[in-house]
């Protein structure tokens, strides 16, 4: 499939997802069904600022949950 045709199909898929107002859980389901969840996780972790990743991980960490604005571990600040 050449690039122009492929982008047309991609843009159509995006418009369909917007039209049905896809939510986060449904998008996750689609990504998993495409077998792309590990790749997506890797891409997002490696391209987003580190602090975003640490803050999201710390939502599950009881020790830092209540002190997110003072995010430290062993005396080191995450930036």
C-alpha positions as CSV (number, residue, x, y, z in Angstrom):
1,X,0.0,0.0,0.0
2,X,1.5,3.3,-1.0
3,X,1.9,6.2,1.6
4,X,-0.9,8.3,0.2
5,X,-3.5,5.6,0.2
6,X,-2.3,4.4,3.7
7,X,-2.6,7.9,5.1
8,X,-6.1,8.2,3.7
9,X,-7.1,5.0,5.5
10,X,-5.4,6.2,8.7
11,X,-7.2,9.6,8.6
12,X,-10.5,7.8,7.9
13,X,-9.9,5.6,11.0
14,X,-9.1,8.6,13.1
15,X,-12.3,10.4,11.9
16,X,-14.4,7.3,12.8
17,X,-12.9,7.1,16.3
18,X,-13.7,10.8,16.8
19,X,-17.2,10.3,15.5
20,X,-18.0,7.6,18.0
21,X,-16.2,9.7,20.7
22,X,-13.9,6.8,21.7
23,X,-13.0,6.7,25.4
24,X,-9.7,5.7,27.0
25,X,-10.7,2.1,27.9
26,X,-12.0,1.5,24.3
27,X,-8.8,2.9,22.8
28,X,-6.8,0.7,25.1
29,X,-8.9,-2.3,24.0
30,X,-8.2,-1.4,20.3
31,X,-4.5,-1.0,20.9
32,X,-4.4,-4.4,22.7
33,X,-6.4,-6.1,19.9
34,X,-3.9,-4.7,17.4
35,X,-1.0,-6.2,19.5
36,X,0.5,-2.8,19.9
37,X,0.2,-2.2,23.7
38,X,3.8,-3.0,24.5
39,X,5.0,-0.8,21.6
40,X,2.7,2.1,22.7
41,X,3.8,1.9,26.3
42,X,7.5,2.0,25.2
43,X,6.9,4.9,22.8
44,X,5.0,7.0,25.4
45,X,7.5,6.3,28.2
46,X,10.5,7.2,26.1
47,X,9.0,10.3,24.5
48,X,7.1,11.9,27.4
49,X,8.9,13.9,30.1
50,X,10.2,11.6,32.8
51,X,8.3,13.4,35.5
52,X,5.0,12.4,33.8
53,X,6.0,8.8,33.9
54,X,7.1,9.0,37.6
55,X,3.9,10.8,38.6
56,X,1.8,8.2,36.9
57,X,3.7,5.3,38.5
58,X,3.4,7.1,41.9
59,X,-0.4,7.1,41.7
60,X,0.0,3.4,42.6
61,X,2.6,4.0,45.2
62,X,1.1,4.6,48.7
63,X,4.2,6.2,50.0
64,X,4.2,9.0,47.5
65,X,0.5,9.3,46.6
66,X,-0.2,12.1,49.1
67,X,3.0,14.0,48.4
68,X,3.2,14.1,44.6
69,X,4.4,17.7,44.6
70,X,7.4,16.7,46.7
71,X,8.3,13.6,44.7
72,X,11.5,12.2,46.2
73,X,13.0,8.8,46.7
74,X,16.1,8.3,48.9
75,X,16.7,12.0,48.9
76,X,16.8,12.3,45.1
77,X,14.4,14.6,43.2
78,X,12.8,13.4,40.0
79,X,12.7,16.0,37.2
